[in-house]
Amino acid sequence: MSISVRGATKLYGTQKALDGASFEIGKGEVVGFLGPNGAGKSTMMRIITCFIPPTAGEVQVCGFDTRTQSMEVRRRVGYLPEHNPLYLDLYVREYLDFVAGVHGLKNRTALVNDMVDRVGLGPEQHKRIGQLSKGYRQRVGLAQAMIHDPQVLILDEPTSGLDPNQLVDIRALIKNLGREKTVMLSTHIMQEVEAICDRVIIIDQGRIVADDKASTLRERQMQGAVLEVEFDRAPHANDLLSIPGVLSAKRKEGTTWLLAHNAGNDVRPAVFEFAVKVGLKVLGLQKSERGLEEVFKELTGK
C-alpha cells in the first residue's frame, strides 16, 4: 500500500484539525481529496509529507513511518503545496537543477530537460521564476515535485492559476502519472475530480465522511438523477411528489421544477401521465445525472 493512514489525529492547542482519519491508497490510483476550507486537507497532506507529525495515529508511505523514518518517506514523495514556495530570483532551469542536486540525482541536465518538456515550460525556461505568470509558476512547482521520480505525488491545488488550455495539458499529465504512481490531489474544482480521479475521499471537520468512486457516491448519496421539467403553469409540490418514482420536488424558477429520482428509474412517462391527468402541459424536459458538487454539499452539510 502506497499510503496508509490509521486513526490520524492532529491537535493545535485545543483545536482538533484531524479527528481519527483513516484511509489507504494503493499504487496506480489517482485520488481526489476533497473538503471545505478548514476541513483538514492541507494538514493531512503535510503529515503524509513529513512536514508536521500527527498528534496520534499512524501514517505510513510505501511502508515507512512518517515519524520514525521520515527521510525514507521524503525520498519517495513529491509534494506541491497549496502555496507554491519557489526561489523567485532563480532561473527556471537553475532552480530545477538545484532541486535535482538536493535529491542527489545524477544526469541532472537530462532530468531538467525532461521536466521542462513534460510540464510545458519550454517557452519560459530561460526566465527568472519571479517573471513568470502564476500558471507557469505552478508548472515549475509540478516539475520540482516530479524531478526525482517519486513513487507518491501529493498535489495541493495543482491546477490553481492555470488557464483553460494549460488545464487540459496538466490534467492529462496527472492522469498519465497515475498509471505508474500514486497521486493524491486536493482541489475545489469538482469537474476536475470527475475527469482525473479514480476515487474520491471527502473530509469534513477532520473526519473522513466518504471514500468511494465518484459515480458510486453520486448514486448512493443523492439517489442518482434529477429531471428538470418546465410546465405551462405552476403545479403544487405535493402533487409532484405523488408521481411514482419521484423522491423530491424543488422549484428551480418560475414553472420549472427539479424532480429527484433513482438513477435506474426513468420517471419521464409518469411525469407525462401526471401532466395529462391534472391538465398541465410539459414545455421542456431534461434528464441529467447529479454532479459530484451536490454530493459534496450533502456530505459536508453545506
N, C-alpha and C positions, 0 to 999 in steps of 0.2 A: 504494500500500500504506500503510495507516494506521500500522502498527508493523512495523519491520524490525530484527531482531536478528541480527547476524552475528559469531559467534565471541566472544561476550561472556565475559570472564574478570574476576573480582574477587578480589583478594588482600587479606587483613587480616593483615599480617605474613607468617607462613609458612602461614597457613590459607587455603585456596582455597574461597571461598564459591560462586563460579561457575567452571565449567571448560569454556570454549568453547561456550557455549549459543547455538543459532541457531534462529530461527523467524520466521514472518511472519504478520500478522493483517490481513485486509482490512476495508474499510468494511462495516458492517452485520452483522458477526459478533459473537456473544456467546461468549467463550471462557473455559472454566474452567481455571485454572492451579493444579494440584494438586501436592502433595509432602509428605513427612513434615516434622516440625519440624526446622529446621536445614538443609533441602534447598537453600535459596537463593531461595525465593519472594519474600520481602519485599525481599531485596537486588536482585532483578531488577526489581521494581516501583519501587524507589527510583531505580534507574538510568534507567528509562524516564521517570520524572517529574522528572529532573534534580536530585534531592536529593543524589546521590553520582555520581561519574564511574566508568566501568569502568576497570580496570587495562589491559585490552587488548580489542580488538574494536571493532565499530561498531554504534551503536544510533541509529536514526532514527525520528522520529514525524512523519507527514504530510510526509515528505521533508526534514525538518530534523534536523541532527545534534545530539544531546543535549549534546555537549561544547562545540561551537563556536557553536551557535545556540540556546542554552538558553531565551532569552526568547521566541523564536518557538514553541518546544515548549510552554512553560508556558501560552501563550495558548490553545493548542489541547487542553490536557489538564485533566480534572477528576480529583482524587485524594482518595480516602477511605482514610487509613492504617489499619492494624490497631488502633493505639491512638489513638483519635479525639481530636485536640487541639482543645479548644474554650475560649473565654473564659467561664468559668463565671459571672462576675459580670454579664455582659451579658444582656439580654433576648433572646428568640429572634429577634424581628423586628429588633431593634437590631443583633444580630450579623450577620444576613443582609444588612442594609443596609450594614454595614461591609465585608463581603466584596465586595459589588457595587461599592462605592466603590474598593476596592483594584484591582479589574479595570478601573476607569474606565468603568463602564457608565452609560448614561442610562436614564431612566424607572425608577429604582431601586424606587420604591414598587410599581409594577406587577409588576416582576420578583419582588420579595419575596412579593407576594400570590400569584403563580403558583406559586412554590416551596412555599409553605405549603400550598396546595391539593394539589399533585401528590404530596407525600410524607406527607400526612395529619397536618400539625402544627396544624391549626385549633384543637382544644380546648386546646392548650398554648402557643399563640403569644404570649400576654401574660405568660408566666412567665420568670423568670431560668433560664438553662441549668442552673445548679447545682441547681435544684429539680426537674429532670426525671428520669424513670427512665432506665435505661440504653438501653432501646429507643427512647425519644423523642430521647435524645441522638444515637443512631445516625441517626435521621431528619434531625436538624439537620446532621449530617456529610454525609449524602447531598445535602441541599439546597445546602450550600455548594459541593459538588463540581460541581453541575449549573447553578448560577445564571448562569454566564457562557456557557452553551450550548456546551460544548466538543465537539470532534469525536471525542475519545477519552476514555473513562472508565476509570480504574484503581481498582478497588474491592478492598481487602484486608479480607476477612471482613466483607462489608457487612451481613449479617443477624445478626451477633453480638448477643445480648441481646434479640432480638425474641421476643414471644410468638407462639403459633400463628396467631392472627388477623392480627397485623402481618406475619408471614412471607408470608402469601398476598398481601397488598397490595404489599409491597416486591418480591417475586418477579415479580408481574405488571408492576410499574413497570419493572424491569430488562429484562424480556422486551420490553416495548414500546419502550424506549430503543434496544434492539438493532436495531430496524427502520431507524433513521436514523443511529445512531452505532456506533462500535467500542467494545465493552465487554470488558474483561479483568478477571475476578474470581477471587479466591482464597477457598477455603472448605474446611472439613473435612467438610461435610455432603454425602455422595455423592448423596442423593436430590435435593438442590438442584441439583447439576450436571446430573443427568439431566433435571430439569424445565425448566431455564432455558437451558442451553448448547447451542450448535450443534456445538461442538468441544471437545476436551479435550487439554491439554498437561500431561504429568506430568514433573516434575523430581525427580531423586534425586542427592544428593551433588554438586550443582552442574551436573549433566548432564541434558539432555533425553532421557528414556528412552521417551517415547511422544508422538505427536501425530496425532490422528485423531478421527473421530466416536466417541461413547461406544459406540454399537451395534457399530461395526466393531471397536473394541478388545475388547469382550466376546467376540465370536466368534473373533477371531484369537488372543487370548492364553489364553482359558480353555475353548476348544472349545465354547463357546456355552451348554450347558444342563446341568441337573442333575435327576435323577429321584430323589425321596425315596420309598423303599419300606419298608414295615413288614411283616415276616414273622411267622408264629406262633412260630417258633424261629430261633435264630441260624444262618445259613449260614456257610460258610468263605469268606474273602475271595478266595482263589484260584478257588473255584468261580464266584463272581460275575464275575470277570474273564473267564471262559470264555463269557459271554453275548455274542453277536455285537453289536458296536457300543459296548459298554461300555469306556471308556478307563481309568477308575479307580474303585475302590470304597473308601469310607471309612465306618466305623461312626459314626453320629450319637449314638445312645444305645440301650441295650437291644438289641432286634432290628430297629431301624430303621437303614437304610443309605442313603448318598448315592452315587448312581451317575452319574459324569460321562460325557457322550456328545456327539457333534457336534450342533449346533443343528438341522441339517436332517434328522437321523436319529431317527425315533421308535422307541425300543427297548422300548416297553411290551409289544408282542406277544411279543418274545423273552424278556422277564422272566417273563411268564405261562407260556410254554412251559418255561422253566427250572424254575420252581416246581413244575409238574406232574411234570416228569421226576425231580426229586430228592425229591418228597414233601413240599414246603412249601406253606403257604397264604399268600396275599397278603392281609393285613388292611387295608392302606392304600397308596395310590399317588398321588403328587402330582408334576406336572411343572412346573418353573419355570426361567426364564432366570437365568443367573448375573448378579449385580449388579456395578456398577462398583466396589464396595468390594473384591470378591475380585480384580478385575483390578489395582486399586491395590496390594493386598498382594503380588500376584505380581510386579509390575514393580519394586516398591521393596524386595523381599526381606524383607518383614515378615511 
